[in-house]
Each structure stands twice: as C-alpha cells, then as structure tokens.
Amino acid sequence: MPTRTVLKMGDPRLLQVARKVEAFDTPELDALLQDMHDTMAALDGAGLAAPQIGVDLQVVIFGVRRNPRYPDAEEVPFTELINPEIAPLTQEQEQGWEGCLSVPGMRGMVPRFTRLRYRGRDRHGEAIDRVAEGFHARVVQHECDHLQGILYPMRITDFRTFGFTDTLFPGQALTDD
C-alpha cells in the first residue's frame, strides 16, 4: 500500500493549474490512481487531487461512506474523475465546513454551489456525466478547485469562521478531509 506525501499549503506547486491527461488506460495512470487511493485511505480523507501529491495532472478521486467524521453528510460514491468540467445547475450557494489534507488541523466555512453537473473521464477514458447536490457537490467542487490552484481558504468569505479544528470543535474527533 504505497502512500505519497501530501503537499501542505504554502508549497507553490499547489497554486499551479494542472495539465490535462492525454493518455488513458496506461500503467502510469493506473499507478497514480492506486497511489492516490492508498494515500486517501491511509489519511481517512474524503477526496484527493493529484496536485496534492505533487503530480501536475487533472485527476481527482473522492468518495465518502457514512461515518462519524461526516455525521450529517450523505454518502458520496467513490469516483475517479479525470479532466473534469463543472457546471452549476443553480446559483444557490450554501456555507459549509471544510477541511483539507493540504491544510491540516484547520477548518473553515466555505460557500459552494448546492447543485451541479460534472463531466470527465474514468481511467479507461470512458465518459462520466453526473448531477450532484449537497455534500457530494461540495466534495466535487473542493477537489476540482485543486486542479485550478485553489485551496479552500481562498474561498472563505468570513475569516471569523476559519480556525484550528480542535479550537472550533473542542472534544470532537474530526480529522482533515
């Protein structure tokens, strides 16, 4: 189970726009996706973008099962999404708490579109086209932001809602996303 080091906020590689994947169904892409899966699982994350492990490609993975870390969140199907495109289906946004493996120990309230459509490809180049809402939509937006060099603190509109997890939520066993 090889895991990769997750880059932390402040590393300039996290601020770059990732390159599109040109070749599908390759051993290199399979290895990257396996490393991403192993890294996300080892860190108990909800998602991971390739730039977070220093790979400059438009690849994200995400998925959440019901668990105590996300008590109010619906399940999000495990997805490998390559070269994603997002289109909001409403202008309605909702504030919600977010954390990030690249911003460890912190949480912030981030506005996100409540309903969207996302498209992209899977590891074999097959089309993915889904509508997501609620927590699922939030996770997709968060991960795809990484491909544009955006970390969630850049989206916070009120910095009174940004801080250390153990201070914001004393006594709760929350970890980073």
Residue, then its C-alpha position, 0 to 999 in steps of 0.5 A: m500500500p504505497t502512500r505519497t506525501v501530501l503537499k501542505m499549503g504554502d508549497p507553490r506547486l499547489l497554486q499551479v493549474a494542472r495539465k490535462v491527461e492525454a493518455f488513458d488506460t496506461p500503467e502510469l495512470d493506473a499507478l497514480l490512481q492506486d497511489m492516490h487511493d492508498t494515500m486517501a485511505a491511509l489519511d481517512g480523507a474524503g477526496l484527493a487531487a493529484p496536485q496534492i501529491g505533487v503530480d501536475l495532472q487533472v485527476v481527482i478521486f473522492g468518495v465518502r461512506r457514512n461515518p462519524r467524521y461526516p455525521d450529517a453528510e450523505e454518502v458520496p460514491f467513490t469516483e475517479l474523475i479525470n479532466p473534469e468540467i463543472a457546471p452549476l445547475t443553480q446559483e444557490q450557494e450554501q456555507g459549509w465546513e471544510g477541511c483539507l489534507s493540504v491544510p491540516g488541523m484547520r477548518g473553515m466555512v466555505p460557500r459552494f454551489t448546492r447543485l451541479r453537473y460534472r463531466g470527465r473521464d474514468r481511467h479507461g477514458e470512458a465518459i462520466d456525466r453526473v448531477a450532484e447536490g449537497f455534500h457530494a457537490r461540495v466534495v466535487q467542487h473542493e477537489c476540482d478547485h485543486l486542479q485550478g490552484i485553489l485551496y479552500p481558504m481562498r474561498i472563505t468569505d468570513f475569516r471569523t469562521f476559519g480556525f484550528t479544528d480542535t479550537l472550533f470543535p473542542g472534544q470532537a474527533l474530526t480529522d482533515d478531509 
